[in-house]
């Protein structure tokens, strides 16, 4: 089934001159937006700009696709949620978004949607029903589970759940529809193996997933977009055309430019991480060591190393200096001064190599 809808393109926004007042900046006038970009940094920043600047009384729909990336929730721990080593090896970045909820994988095989509403009428179950009706209109026998995810049987096809944000008189609920995504890549990137890491942040709920194309082989991004647009129009009485936007159209909006830059910084990616404790143990030829790493906002606040009986006291003393040097360092981004402690010291060198691997992975 193919849906037909009209697309319009925003006129390019000329570069702003210094000294122009804020009131001269563009504001979102439309109600249905389709991003023409697959840059996740642009799409997430554009979504945030729409949320902050759209008339709060008017419903809004945004649809977009991203190049491969992992998107973690605002209050999550990336070391717990993401296989960081796999992320680096594949070159697939992970990005902290502005809303809550769990971690998701994006690529061109899934379509993301964001429904913005006045806070007074915001209901996550109701927005999930809008997406459910869109999927069912495509001939898919889907259902909504108790977390507001869209499922076929027990398998999730749409990760929606608790990914939402509320500020003052405005709210949005957004999700990811799996159409033909690389489920093998998704699995590798979202398995961190950090079972002993205890975090105060929000933990993702692991569940079986599947693609829409496993049940409807010819399903496409365009089909889903058309169905969601139709369902959104019917639900909220919106008759706007679909408005396609690109980064070039929005190049004069400083809020979006700064938002894209912020999403790439260490302070946003790691520095927003809630408090967590990671406890690991390893046996060496000369004895066993238990490490407990305590971090908040991406900084090692406390590190303790406990050695097994029989470990020489001189080794314990040298390890205590390693602990002293680690405290106050960025978790996973320890500076080179630590390496100098391990030079020529087999025991300290072995423990440092182990800890570095644990923090890096």
N, C-alpha and C positions, 0 to 999 in steps of 0.2 A: 504494500500500500504506500502510495506516495502522496505527500501533502504538498500543496502549492501555496506559497505565500509570497508577498511582494517585499522586496528589500529596497531600502533607501540608504544612501550614504551621507554621513555628515559632511558639511563643507569644511575644508581644511581651516584650522585655526591659525591665523598668522602669529609669528613669534611676538611675544610681549616685549615692549620696551621697558626699560628700567623706569621706575617712578609711577607706573600705572597703578591706580588704586585697586583694591581687592574687588570692588563692585564691578569692574570691567571684565573680570574673569568669566568664562562660560559656566553655565549651570545646566544640569540635566533637565531638558524639557520633555523628553519622550518617556514612554512607559515600557517599551519593549526594546531591549538592546541585544545585538548579536556581535560578539567580538570577532573582528577579522584577523586577529593576532593569535598566535599560539605561544607567545612568550608568557610564561606563568607569572613573572614579576610584573609585567604590565597588567595582566588580567586581574590579579589579586589587588593591585593598587587601584585599578579602574573600579573594581567592585567596591572598594572602601570609599573612593571618591563619590560614587553614586549614593552610597549609604549616608555619607555625611552631608551631601549637598542637595539631594532630591527633596522636593516638597514632602514632608513626613505624612501628609494625609493621602498621598497618591500611591496606589500599588505600582510596583515596578518588577520587571522580569529581566534577568541577564542570563545569556547562554554563551558558553565558550568552550574551547578545547585547548589543552596545553601540550607542549612538547614534554617528553618523559621527565617526571620529577616526583618526589615524595613530598606531600604537604602534611605537616604536623599541626595539631591543634594549638591554640594560643597558650593553654596551660599544661602542655605536655613536655616530657623529657625526651629529647631526640636520641640520647644515648640508650634509652630504654626502648624506644619505638622503632629506630632505624638501624639497619646494618650499615654502619658508617663506612666500614671497609669496602663493602660491596658498592656503596654509593660512589666512593672515590675511584674504585677500579673501573666502573662502568661509565663514569663521568656524568651520572644522573644526580642532579642536586636535590637536596631536601630544603624546604622552605617553611618557616613558621608563619601561619596565617593569622588574621586578626580575630577570628571567631573561635569558640570552644569546640568540643567534640574530639573525635579520634583521628588517627592518621590514615591517609588514603594515598593511593598511587594514581598518578595521572599520566596518560599518554594520548595519542591521537585516536586510540580505540575506545575512549570513553568521552562522554559529554557532560559538562558541568552546568548546573543551573542554580540560580539564586533568586529567591522570591522575597521582595522587600515590602513591608506593610506597616500601617500605623500600629503602634504598640498596643493600643486598646483592642484591636481586632486580630492581633497576632495569635495564632494557634498552630503549633507544629503538627498536630494530627491533621488539621484541615489542609495545610500545605502539602503534606504527604498524600492526602487524598487527591489533590490536583494532579500530582505526578502519577498516581495510580490510574486515574481515569485516562491520562494521556497514553500510558502503556497499554491499557486494555483496549483503547481505540485502535491500536495497531494489531489487534488479534492475539495478544499475549494474556494468558490466564494467570495474572499476578495477584499478590495479596500484600498487605501491610502487616509487619510483625509488631510486637509490643514496644519496640524501640523506634518505630516509624520508618524502618527500612523497607524498601520494596523487594519482595521475594517471589521466586517461582518455586513452589514447594517450600523446602527449608533453606534453599540456596539464595543468598542475596544477589540481586542484580543492580541494586541501587543503594549506595551508602549515603544515608541521609541522617538518621538518628538524631544526635544532640548537637549537630554542627549548626549553631545559630549564634546570633549576637543581638543584644538589646542595649540601646543607649537612649536615655531620655524618652522621647515620644516616637521612636523609630525602632524597627526590628527586622532582621532577615533570617531566613532558613535556607541553607544551601546543601547541595549534594552532588554525587557523582554517579552517572548511569554507565554501567559496564556494557559496552556494545560488542567490541572485538578487541579488548585490551589484552596485553601480554600477561596472562596470569602467572606464567613461570617467573617473569621478571618481578612482578608484584610480590610473589612469595619470597624470592631471594632478598629483596630490599626491606621487607617488613618483618624479617626474623632476626632479631638482634642477639638472641641467646642470653640475655641478661636476666635470668630467672631470679637471681639473688639480689637484684637491685631493688631497693624499696624507695619509692618516690611519693612525695605529697602531691604530685601532679596527677592529671587525669590519665588513666590507662585505657588504651584501646580495647575493644571487645573483639576477640578473634572469632570469626565465623566462616563457614564455607561460602564461597562465592562462585558465580558463573556469569558467562556473557549472554546477552540477549541473542546473539547469533547462534548460540547452541540450541535455541528453541525456534528461531526464525532466521534462517540462514541469510536472507537477503536484507535484513534490517540494516539501516544506515544512520549516520549522524543526521543527515537531512530529514529522514523520516521522523526521528525522535524530536528534533527541533520543531518541526511543523506540528507534531502532536501536542507538545507542551505549550506552544504558542496558542493553539486552538483552545486547549483546556484552561489556560490562564485567562484568555479573553472571556470565555463563558463564565468562569467563576467570579471574576471581578468587574465584569461589564466594561472592559477596556476594548477600544476599537482602533487603537493606534496601529500603524504599520510597523514592521520590524526595521529597526534603525541599526545599520552596521557601522561599527567604529573601529578605527585602526590607531596605532600609536602616533602616526603622522597627523591624524585628526586632532589628537589631544596634546600635541607637543608643546603647546603654549600653557598648559596647566601645570604650574609648579608643584601643586599638591601631589599629583601623580608622579612626577619626576622624582621628588624627594622620597615618596613612598617606595618607589622601585629601588632607590639607592639604599634605603633603610633595611629592606628585606634581605639585602646581601651582606649586611654587617655582622660581625661577631656579636656585638651587643644585643642585636635582635635575635639572631639565630640561636646563640647559646646563652647569652647573658640574661635572658628571660626565663631560663629553666628553673622550675621550682626546686625546693630543697630535696636532696636524695642521699641515701647511704648505699654504698656498694661493698659487699663483703665477699671476699674470695680467698681461696687457700691453695697452696702449692707445696709439693715436697721436692726438695733439692737433695743432692748427694750428701750434703752436710747437715740436713735437718729440714723441718717443715716450717712454713711461714704463713700466718693468717693476716691478711690486710683488710682494714676497714677504712674506706674513703668516704668522707662526708663533705658534700658540696652544696652550695646555694648560689644561684645566679651564675653558674658556670665557674665558680671559684672554689678551690679546695680549702675548706675552712679547717678541717682536721684530718689527720692521717695517723693511723696506729698500725704498728707491725708487732705481732706476737709470735715469738719463736717457740718451737717445741723444746722439751727437755733435752739437755745434752748439747745445745748449740753454745759455742764458746762465747764468753762474755765480751771479748774484744769485737766479735762480729756484731753482737747486739748494740754495742756502743757506736760502731760505724753506721749501722742501720738507723740509729737514732738521729744521726746527723742528716741522713737522707730524708727522714720524716720532717725534720726542721726546715729543710730546704723546699720540700714539696708544699708545705702549708702556705697559702696565699697565692699559689700559682693558679693559672687558668687550667681547669680540668681538660686533659687531652691536648693541651697546648703549652706544655712546660718548657721553659727556656733552656738554653744550652749549658747553663751553669751546673745543672744537675749531672750532665754527662761527665763533667770533670771529676766528680766524686767517685765515679765507677772506674776511672782509668787505673789499671793495674790492681784492682780489687775484685777478685773473682766472685766473692759472695755478694757484695753490694752491686756489682755489675749485673749479676744474674737476677737479683731482685728488681733492680731498676728496669731491666729489659722486660721482665714479666709484667710489672705494673704499667709500663708504657704501652705494651700490647693490649692489656686489659682496658685501659682508658681509650686507646685508639680505635678499638674494634666496636 
